[in-house]
Amino acid sequence: DNEVVCPDPMTASRMINEILEASEEGDSLGGIIECIIKNVPVGLGEPLYHKLDAMLASHMMGINGAKAFEVGSGMQGTSMKGSEHNDEWYFDNQSNTHKTRSNFSGGIQGGISNGEDIVFRVGFKPVASIKKTQKTSNTKGHNVSLNIEGRHDPCVVPRAIPIVEAHAAIVLADFMLQFRNSKI
C-alpha cells in the first residue's frame, strides 16, 4: 500500500527516501523485484526444451532494463552443498499433501513446477538517462559531455512490478493450456 509496493512499511519508507535522494541528485537507482506465485499445480513445464524456469527467465529478461534473473536460492545456492540445498520432501498430514521443508528450488525442479510457491527475482539496472552530465564520445571520435533533457525516472522498479506480474501470468497461462491439452 505504498509507491514502491513493498510489504514492509519501514523498508518502503527507506526505499522511497533513497529514490527521492537519487532524483534530487539527478541520478538513478536499480533494484530487485521478487515475485511469489502461489497455488501453482504440480507438473507445469518440461524437463528439457520448454522448462518453466527458462520460459520465465526469457520473459523477464525481455523487459527493458532487466539485467538479472534467479529462481529460488539463485546465486546464493552456488555456495551451498547439495546436502544443504536439496529440498527435503515430507507428507503434511494437516493439508494431506507432499511439501518441502525448504524451497531452495523456488517451486521448480528439473524445469517442472513441484507444487510449492514459485519464487523468482528480477534485477533491474539504474536508468542510463540521468540529469547528471555524462562523458561519452561522438561519431567524429571526440570525447564530449552529454546532458540529457526531459523526463527521467529515478527508478523503474515500481513501474516494472505490473509488467513482471503480467509476464509471469502469460507464462503460466501458456503452460496451463499446454498441460490441459496434453491430456487429450
C-alpha positions, 0 to 999 in steps of 0.5 A: 500500500505504498509507491514502491509496493513493498510489504514492509512499511519501514523498508518502503519508507527507506526505499522511497527516501533513497529514490527521492535522494537519487532524483534530487541528485539527478541520478538513478537507482536499480533494484530487485523485484521478487515475485511469489506465485502461489497455488501453482499445480504440480507438473507445469513445464518440461524437463528439457526444451520448454522448462518453466524456469527458462520460459520465465527467465526469457520473459523477464529478461525481455523487459527493458532494463532487466539485467538479472534473473534467479529462481529460488536460492539463485546465486546464493545456492552456488555456495551451498552443498547439495546436502544443504540445498536439496529440498527435503520432501515430507507428507503434511498430514494437516493439508494431506499433501507432499511439501518441502521443508525448504524451497531452495528450488523456488517451486521448480525442479528439473524445469517442472513446477513441484507444487510449492510457491514459485519464487523468482527475482528480477534485477533491474539496472539504474536508468542510463538517462540521468540529469547528471552530465555524462562523458561519452564520445561522438561519431567524429571520435571526440570525447564530449559531455552529454546532458540529457533533457526531459523526463527521467525516472529515478527508478523503474522498479515500481513501474516494472512490478505490473509488467513482471506480474503480467509476464509471469501470468502469460507464462503460466497461462501458456503452460496451463493450456499446454498441460490441459491439452496434453491430456487429450 
